[in-house]
């Protein structure tokens, strides 16, 4: 839905070749380069670094053809007088007044976007930044529409309120601003900062969330608001699987050039179980259930920063163990080195997360929307267990692991969720220890 501009590689007046990188953007936790679609000269850059821009928005203009040689110092043509009529909005930009006192971003770093039509009306009517932000919007995501701002202007004139200009003080009790000219404003900023600091009693450290953490937080809260979460647990004996991996891992790495971890083995068991219970690979659209035939398994991967990202193994049911291993290792390395492509994190139909990597024996994961289920595997621990044999019960040391499944109770009942989890458990427990590679 939106992208964050990370870095401009070109500025107005620079020449650009087709397919040459213009800027870096971040979309849904993945950074990528944007190439130029034409050859010419950068005429105008419409957004600054760190601006959040809706997908499909015009962010820069390139002059092509015979008139391409344009200096960055060349003045832009004066804008035409705005007309209050409906127009197709092809771009949206954050409103900034011409005042020397410029409002900063809100405390939650969310920028409010306005269409060029709304901006023209605001400037024509002398409406400043703070006043524009106070107007309630009825458009998508609460944006101010033409109808909203014209209604505001009409009501304002009817009530004979004094018209605000772009030189109005842009300071509110909840949104500090920055300025280098007004000492009064500097005092106001200090008072606002003091109020913010006093809201956290005691000896504290305030840490601003980075962009990825904000995305994760929103994604998790939205998931809880969307799905009715239920979590079921199972315990499985993975001794055969552990011993088999220990036996073949050196030969596997020598032959395939890849280290084999437990993750592809877990994914293999999940895929076999989804084949039996396909509703676990689905999504909900209103009162419709969309069953996904392509089994794309996401695997939660920890990043060096401590954040998580979920690269997706596409068509996992069509890969053998070697293919799964190469996909798992390749995506995990790309995630840790920041080389994931946007397509690598989309299209997942079921997610696996390994909470045992950091020592947890079990977890209650949150569903990765719009999926309906996510499975967590805990740490593998040796424990004494009662073993049933033809000669009677005995106690033996076994490799045990807890697995858990969080699922959307809107369409998956406890019986189906528990049956699926038990199926995965049996696949792992009955692993063929004589399997060849």
C-alpha positions in Angstrom: 0.0 0.0 0.0 2.9 2.4 0.6 6.7 2.7 0.5 9.3 4.6 2.4 11.9 6.6 0.4 15.3 5.7 1.9 17.8 7.4 -0.4 17.8 9.5 -3.6 20.7 8.7 -5.9 19.8 11.5 -8.3 18.9 15.2 -7.7 17.2 17.8 -10.0 19.5 18.6 -12.9 21.2 15.2 -13.0 21.2 13.2 -16.2 19.8 9.7 -15.9 20.0 6.7 -18.2 17.2 4.2 -18.6 17.3 1.4 -15.9 19.8 3.4 -13.9 19.0 3.5 -10.2 17.1 6.6 -9.2 16.4 5.9 -5.5 16.1 3.2 -2.8 12.7 2.4 -1.3 11.5 0.1 1.5 8.2 -1.8 1.1 6.9 -4.2 3.8 10.3 -4.7 5.4 12.2 -5.2 2.2 14.6 -2.6 0.7 15.0 -2.4 -3.1 16.3 -0.1 -5.8 14.0 1.7 -8.3 15.4 2.1 -11.8 14.6 4.9 -14.2 11.9 4.2 -16.8 13.4 6.7 -19.3 16.6 8.5 -20.3 16.8 12.2 -19.7 17.3 14.8 -17.0 15.8 14.7 -13.5 13.5 17.8 -13.6 11.8 17.6 -10.2 11.9 15.4 -7.1 8.5 15.5 -5.3 9.4 13.8 -2.0 12.2 13.8 0.5 14.1 10.9 2.1 12.1 9.1 4.8 8.7 10.3 3.3 6.1 7.6 3.2 4.4 7.5 -0.2 1.3 5.6 -1.4 1.9 3.0 -4.1 1.3 4.4 -7.6 2.2 8.0 -6.6 4.4 10.1 -8.9 7.6 10.8 -7.0 9.9 12.4 -9.6 9.7 13.9 -13.1 12.2 13.2 -15.9 12.5 15.5 -19.0 13.2 13.4 -22.1 13.8 14.2 -25.7 15.2 17.4 -27.3 14.4 19.5 -24.2 16.1 17.2 -21.8 19.1 19.5 -21.0 17.5 21.4 -18.2 19.5 23.0 -15.4 18.5 22.3 -11.8 18.6 26.1 -11.2 16.0 26.8 -13.9 12.9 28.2 -12.3 9.8 26.1 -12.4 6.8 27.5 -14.2 4.3 29.4 -12.0 1.3 27.2 -11.0 -2.0 28.0 -12.6 -4.7 29.4 -10.4 -6.5 26.5 -8.8 -10.0 25.7 -9.9 -12.5 24.1 -7.5 -13.6 21.3 -9.8 -13.3 17.5 -9.7 -10.0 16.2 -11.2 -8.3 12.9 -11.4 -5.7 12.8 -8.7 -2.5 11.3 -10.1 -0.2 12.1 -7.2 -0.4 13.1 -3.5 2.2 15.0 -1.5 2.6 16.0 2.1 1.3 19.6 2.7 4.0 22.0 3.8 3.2 25.7 4.3 5.5 28.4 3.0 6.0 29.8 6.5 9.5 29.8 7.9 8.1 27.9 10.9 7.5 24.4 9.5 5.6 21.7 11.3 7.4 18.4 11.8 6.0 14.9 11.7 3.5 13.7 14.3 4.7 11.9 17.4 3.9 8.5 15.7 5.9 9.5 12.6 2.8 9.3 10.4 2.6 11.8 7.6 -0.9 12.9 6.5 -1.2 13.1 2.7 -3.3 15.6 0.7 -4.2 15.7 -3.0 -3.1 18.7 -5.1 -6.7 19.9 -5.3 -7.0 20.0 -1.5 -3.6 21.8 -1.3 -4.7 24.4 -3.9 -7.9 25.1 -2.0 -6.0 25.4 1.3 -3.5 27.8 -0.1 -6.2 29.9 -1.9 -8.2 30.2 1.3 -5.2 30.9 3.5 -5.4 27.8 5.6 -2.2 26.9 7.4 -0.7 23.6 8.3 -2.1 23.2 11.8 -5.5 24.3 10.7 -5.5 21.8 7.7 -4.5 19.0 10.0 -7.4 19.8 12.3 -10.0 19.2 9.5 -11.6 15.7 9.9 -11.4 13.7 6.7 -13.9 11.3 5.2 -11.7 9.9 2.5 -9.6 6.7 2.6 -7.5 6.4 5.8 -9.1 9.6 7.0 -7.8 11.8 4.3 -9.3 15.2 3.6 -11.3 15.3 0.4 -12.5 18.2 -1.7 -15.9 18.0 0.0 -14.4 18.1 3.4 -12.3 21.2 2.9 -15.0 23.1 1.0 -17.5 22.3 3.8 -14.9 23.6 6.4 -14.4 26.8 4.4 -18.2 27.4 4.2 -18.8 26.7 7.9 -15.9 28.9 8.8 -17.2 31.8 6.8 -20.7 31.3 8.2 -19.5 31.5 11.8 -17.4 34.7 11.0 -14.3 33.1 12.5 -11.0 34.9 11.6 -9.2 33.3 8.7 -6.0 31.6 9.6 -2.9 32.0 7.4 0.1 29.9 6.8 1.9 32.2 9.3 -0.2 31.0 12.2 1.7 29.4 15.1 2.0 25.7 14.2 2.4 24.5 17.8 0.0 22.2 19.6 0.2 20.5 23.0 0.7 17.1 21.4 2.9 17.9 18.4 6.2 19.8 19.0 7.7 21.7 16.0 11.2 22.9 15.1 12.3 26.4 14.4 15.4 28.5 14.2 13.8 32.0 14.2 11.2 32.4 17.0 12.4 32.4 20.6 8.8 32.0 21.7 8.5 28.9 19.6 11.7 27.5 21.1 10.3 27.9 24.5 7.2 26.1 23.4 9.2 23.3 22.0 11.1 22.9 25.3 7.9 22.9 27.3 6.4 20.2 25.0 9.6 18.1 25.3 9.4 18.5 29.1 5.8 17.3 29.2 6.8 14.2 27.1 9.7 13.4 29.4 7.5 13.8 32.6 5.0 11.3 31.3 7.5 8.5 32.0 8.2 8.5 35.8 11.4 7.1 37.2 14.7 6.4 35.5 13.8 5.4 32.0 15.3 5.3 28.5 13.0 6.2 25.6 13.8 4.3 22.4 12.1 5.2 19.1 10.9 2.2 17.2 12.6 1.8 13.8 10.5 1.5 10.7 10.5 -2.4 10.6 9.5 -2.6 14.3 6.6 -0.3 13.6 5.5 -2.5 10.7 5.8 -5.6 12.8 3.8 -4.1 15.7 1.0 -3.0 13.4 0.9 -6.3 11.6 0.6 -8.2 14.9 -2.1 -6.0 16.4 -4.1 -6.1 13.1 -3.9 -9.9 13.2 -5.3 -10.1 16.7 -8.1 -7.8 15.6 -8.8 -9.9 12.6 -8.6 -13.5 13.6 -10.1 -15.4 16.6 -6.8 -17.0 17.8 -6.8 -20.4 19.3 -3.6 -22.4 20.1 -3.2 -26.2 20.4 -0.1 -28.0 21.6 1.4 -31.5 21.0 4.5 -33.3 22.1 6.5 -35.4 19.7 9.4 -37.8 19.9 11.9 -36.7 17.2 14.6 -39.1 18.1 14.7 -40.8 14.7 14.9 -37.4 12.9 17.7 -36.2 15.1 19.8 -39.3 14.8 19.3 -39.4 11.0 20.4 -35.8 10.6 23.5 -36.4 12.8 24.3 -39.4 10.7 24.0 -37.8 7.2 24.8 -34.1 7.7 28.5 -34.3 6.8 27.9 -36.4 3.7 25.0 -34.1 2.7 27.1 -31.0 3.0 29.9 -32.6 1.0 27.6 -33.7 -1.8 25.2 -30.8 -2.0 27.4 -27.9 -0.7 24.6 -27.0 1.8 24.2 -27.6 5.5 21.0 -29.4 6.3 19.1 -27.9 9.3 15.9 -29.1 10.9 13.8 -26.5 9.1 13.4 -28.3 5.8 12.5 -31.4 7.7 9.8 -29.6 9.6 8.5 -28.0 6.3 8.4 -31.4 4.7 6.1 -32.7 7.5 3.9 -29.6 7.3 3.4 -29.9 3.6 2.4 -33.6 3.8 -0.1 -32.7 6.5 -1.6 -29.8 4.6 -2.1 -32.2 1.7 -4.4 -34.2 4.0 -6.1 -31.1 5.6 -6.1 -28.3 2.9 -8.2 -25.9 4.9 -5.0 -25.0 6.9 -3.7 -23.3 3.7 -6.5 -20.8 3.1 -7.7 -17.3 3.8 -11.0 -15.6 4.7 -12.7 -13.0 2.5 -15.9 -11.8 4.2 -18.0 -14.9 4.4 -16.0 -16.9 1.8 -13.1 -19.3 2.4 -10.4 -19.2 -0.2 -8.4 -22.5 -0.2 -4.9 -22.0 -1.6 -3.8 -24.8 -3.9 -0.2 -23.5 -4.1 1.5 -24.4 -0.9 3.9 -21.4 -0.1 5.4 -21.9 3.3 6.8 -18.9 5.1 9.6 -19.3 7.6 10.1 -16.7 10.3 13.8 -15.5 10.2 15.6 -13.5 12.9 17.6 -10.5 11.6 20.8 -9.2 13.1 18.8 -6.1 14.3 16.5 -8.4 16.4 13.5 -7.9 14.1 11.8 -10.8 12.3 11.0 -11.2 8.6 9.2 -14.1 6.9 10.6 -15.1 3.5 8.4 -17.6 1.6 9.3 -20.9 -0.1 7.1 -21.0 -3.2 5.4 -24.3 -4.2 7.1 -26.1 -1.3 5.1 -29.3 -2.1 7.0 -29.6 -5.4 10.4 -29.6 -3.9 12.3 -32.6 -2.6 14.4 -32.4 0.6 17.5 -31.1 -1.3 15.4 -28.4 -3.0 13.8 -27.4 0.3 17.2 -27.2 2.0 18.6 -25.0 -0.8 15.6 -22.7 -0.6 15.7 -22.5 3.2 19.4 -21.6 3.3 19.2 -19.2 0.4 16.3 -17.2 1.8 17.7 -17.2 5.3 21.1 -15.9 4.1 19.4 -13.3 1.9 17.3 -12.1 4.9 20.3 -11.7 7.1 22.4 -9.8 4.5 19.5 -7.6 3.4 19.3 -9.1 -0.1 15.7 -10.2 -0.1 13.6 -9.1 -3.0 10.0 -7.9 -2.4 8.6 -11.1 -4.1 10.5 -13.2 -1.5 8.2 -12.2 1.3 4.8 -12.3 -0.5 2.3 -15.0 -1.3 2.7 -17.2 1.8 -0.2 -19.6 2.7 1.2 -21.1 5.9 4.0 -20.0 8.3 6.5 -21.9 10.4 8.4 -20.2 13.3 11.1 -21.9 15.3 10.9 -20.5 18.9 13.4 -23.2 19.9 16.2 -21.4 18.2 16.5 -19.1 21.3 15.8 -21.8 23.9 12.0 -21.6 24.2 10.3 -25.0 24.6 7.0 -23.8 23.2 5.2 -20.7 22.0 1.8 -19.2 21.0 2.6 -17.5 17.7 0.4 -14.8 16.1 -1.2 -15.6 12.7 0.5 -14.0 9.7 -2.4 -12.4 7.9 -4.2 -13.2 5.7 -3.2 -16.8 6.5 -5.3 -18.8 9.0 -2.6 -20.8 10.8 1.0 -20.7 12.0 3.0 -23.5 13.6 5.8 -23.0 16.2 8.4 -25.6 17.0 10.2 -25.5 20.4 13.7 -26.5 21.5 14.6 -30.2 21.2 15.4 -31.6 24.6 16.5 -35.0 25.9 14.1 -36.4 28.5 13.4 -39.7 30.1 10.3 -41.2 28.5 8.2 -44.3 29.0 8.6 -46.6 25.9 6.1 -49.3 25.2 7.7 -52.5 23.9 6.5 -56.1 23.3 8.5 -57.0 26.4 6.7 -54.3 28.5 7.2 -50.7 29.4 10.7 -49.2 29.8 12.3 -45.9 30.4 14.6 -44.5 27.8 16.3 -41.2 26.9 14.5 -39.6 23.9 14.7 -36.4 21.9 11.4 -34.6 22.6 9.9 -31.4 21.2 6.8 -29.4 21.7 5.0 -28.1 18.7 2.1 -25.6 18.8 -0.5 -24.4 16.2 -2.3 -21.1 16.4 -5.3 -21.0 14.0 -8.2 -18.9 13.1 -11.2 -20.2 15.0 -13.5 -18.5 12.5 -13.1 -21.3 10.1 -10.8 -23.9 11.9 -12.4 -25.6 14.8 -10.4 -27.3 17.6 -11.0 -30.7 16.2 -9.4 -29.8 12.8 -6.6 -27.8 14.4 -5.7 -30.6 16.8 -6.0 -33.3 14.1 -3.6 -31.3 11.8 -1.1 -30.8 14.6 -1.2 -34.5 15.5 -0.6 -35.3 11.8 2.5 -33.2 11.8 3.7 -34.8 15.0 3.2 -38.3 13.6 5.1 -37.4 10.4 8.1 -36.3 12.6 7.9 -39.2 15.0 7.7 -41.8 12.2 10.6 -40.3 10.3 12.5 -43.1 8.4 15.9 -43.3 10.1 17.2 -45.4 7.1 16.3 -42.8 4.6 18.9 -42.2 1.9 20.0 -38.8 0.7 
